[in-house]
């Protein structure tokens, strides 16, 4: 029905204009308006005619524009075009199109005691039994204190980024020398718990103490996939629900759009575990 209206929208919108023209025709020709009224009335009639016609045309253009804006417009890029984009444009595009990503800070410490914290958007859960996570980095392309510290000491922390930490967490992605701690260059504060070697980030409503298990080289782009087991979980009371679900919204935990966009998701609803619907066979005609 909607598609049919779009197809014939001009005809529908022109009906009022046609009715008005019919009214004017009757007044001028059949009722002899121009010959039986004063000249002032003629001017009033002409001005009114122009205003009404312009109003009807404006309405036609408005509704046509509204109809066009409701249609889905998409751009298409093939692989050759993607490779032809400038580096910055391609980075922004490819990092955005897969959707929102988690925003976390990884805390590590070197064998010499130098603390490090860096923001990551690639941390995802790998399984719940055992409790595993994974993330990617590029130690062979970009010098990574995070990677070196994890390899040295086999432990690190994962700390959710909250709305009031965004600016400081984002700055932790700056490339500092290995002898400079990001904690010293931001307002982020290290915090130690359960004698864990790596620092947690003070103020994060969810924090994990993780141990390195394994890594896999991704030959296609030089990345390394890190696998780790979760040994400690810290969650603020108001976030943890009775069934173990964590309500991130209550902690103002943010998500990342691309590389530099930060969003504050809002929960709409939780749904029950999905089970197959009863199969309904179409009646044979």
N, C-alpha and C positions, 0 to 999 in steps of 0.2 A: 504493500500500500504506500509506504513511504517513497519507494523508488518510482512508483507511478506518478505521485505528486511532483517529484523533482522533474520528471520528464515533461509534464504538462503545466508546470508552475506559471509560465508566462501567460498561457491562456486563462488560467484562473485569476491571475493578477490583473489582466487587461479587461476583465468583465466590468468592474466599476467604471473604468474609463469609457468603455463602449456605451454604458447606460447614460453617462453624463453627456456624451456627444449626441446621443439620441434626444436627450432633453433639450439641449441647445438647438438642435435642428428643428424641433417642434416649435420652440419659442420664436425663432427667427423666420422660418418659412411659413408654418401654418398659422401661428398667432400674430404674425406681422409685427413683431416687437420693435424692430428698428424704425419703422415708419410711423408708429403710433405713440412714441415716447420722446421726451425732451433729450437734447444733446448730452446733458449731464448724466442722464440715465444710461446713455450709450457708453460713456466712459466707465461708469461704475460697472456696467455689464461686462465690458471687455477686460477690465482689471480683474474682476472676480473670476472671469473665465481663465485668464492666464494663471492666477494664483491656484485655482483648483486643479488645473492641468499639471502645473509644476508639483503640487502636493501629491497627486496621484503617481506621477513619474518617480518622485522621490521615494514613495512607498514601494513601488515596484523594484527600484534599485536596492532599497534596503533589504527587502525580503529575499531578493535574489542573492545578495551578499551573504545574508545569514544562512541561506541554504547551501551556498558554496563552502562556507566556513565549517559546516557540519560534516562535509565530506572528508574522508581520510586522505591526506596527501602525503606521499612518501617519496624519499629520494633513494635511488639505487646506486650502489658502487660495486663494480666487479673487482677482482683481485688486482688487475693491472692499475685501476684507478687508486685502489688502497695503497699500493706500493708507490704510486706517484705523488701521494700527498707529502706535504712538508713534514718533517719529523715531529714538530710540536702538534700539528693538526692530527696526525695519525695516532700519536700517543694519547691525546685527549679523547679521540673517537673510540679507539679500541678499549681503553680503560673504562669507558662509560657504558658501552652498549650491553655489557653482561648484567647490568643492574647494580643495586646497592650491595656494598660489601661491608664486612665487619671492620670496626675501627679499634685496634688494640695497640698497646705499647709493650714491646718486649724489653725486659730488664735483664742485663747480664753484668758480670764482673770478671775482669781478667785475673790471671794468677798473681799479678802484682798489686791487685786491689783496686784497679781503676774501674769505676762504675760506668755503665753505658745504658742508655735508653733510646729506643727508636720506634717510630710508628710503623705499623704494618697493616695492610688491608687484605692479605692473602691467607690469614689464619682461619681454618675451618675444622670442624670435628671430623674425624676419620672413623670413629666407632665408639660405642659406649661400653663394650665388654671385650677386651680391656678398654679403658678410657683413653682414646688416642686423639691427637690433633696432628695437623700438618700445615706447613706453610712453605713458600718459595722465596729464594733470594738468588743474587747473582755474584757470588764471591770471586769468580774467575774474571768478571768484567768490571765490577765496581768493588773497591776495597771495602770490606765489611767487618767492623769491629764486633758486631753481633755474632756473626758466623765464627770468627776466630775465638771469641770468648766461650761460645757454646762447645766448640770442638775441644778446647782446653779443659773445661770444667764439667762438661756434660749436663749442666743445669741452666735453666732460665725461668723467667716469670712472664706471664701474659696478663695484661691489665687493661680492662675496658676503658675506653675514652668517654668521658662525660661532656655535656654541653659546656660547662665552665672550664674544661681543660683543652678545648679545641685548639686555640691559638698556640698554647705552649706545646701540646702534643705534635701539632703540625711542624713546629720549628725543630723538633727533634730529628726531622728528616734531613736537616742541613748537614753538609759534609765537613765534619770537624776532624782534626788530627787525632790519632789514637790516644794521645796523652791528655786530651781535653774531654771532660765528661759533659754530656748534654744536660745532666742535672745542674751543673754549674752555669750553663748558658740559658737556662729557662727557669721558670718558677716551680717546676716539678720537683718533688721531694722524694728521696729514697726512703724506704721503710723496710725493716727486716723482721721476719716472722719465722717461727719454728726452726731456728738455726739454719735457715736456707741460705746457701752461699750467694745466690743472686738477689738483687734488691727488687722489692715490690714498689709500686708507685702509690704514694700516699693519696688517699681521696678517691681511688678507683673503687666503685661499688662491687665489682667482681674481679678477683685476682686468682691466678692459677700458678702453682709451682710445678714445673715440668722438667722431665729428664729426657735427654737425647737418647734415641734408640737407633736410628739409622738414617741414611740419606741416599738419594737416587739422583744421578745426573740426567738431566733432560738435554739430550744432545742437540735437539732441534734449535734451541736458543741459548744454551749455556747456563740455564738455571739449575739450581739444586733444590730438590724436594726434601725437606727435613721432616722426619717422623719422630714424634715424642709422646711419652706417656704422661698423663696427669697424675701427680702424686698428692697434691694439696689443692683444695678448693676453698676460697673465702668468698662468701656472699652476704651482703647486707640483709638483715632480717626481713625488711619490708618487701624485698624483691622475691624471696623464696616462698613459693606457694606450697600447699599441703601435699600436692601430688608430685613435687619435685620440679615442676615447671618454674622458670625464672621470668618474672615480669620486668623486662628491660626498661620499659617505659617509666616505671616508678623511680629508676635511677638516672633518668635522662641520659641513657646510653645512646651515643650517636652512631650513624652509619656513614659510609663514604660513597660519594658519587664521583667516579673517575679517580683523579689523583688529588684534587684540591677542593672538592665540594663536600660539605658536611650537612647531613640532614638529621632531623630528630623524628624518628618514626613514631606513629601513633597507632596503638592497638585498636583494631576494629572488632574482632571476635576470635574466639577459639572454637574449633570444630571437633567433633568426635572422630575417633579412629575410622578411617574410610574402609568400608567393606563392599564387596561387589553387590550391585543391585540385582534384584530378581530379573532373570532374562525373560524379556517379553517378545515372543515371536509374532511377527507380522502375519495377519490372517491372509491366507492365500485366496486370491480372487478367482 
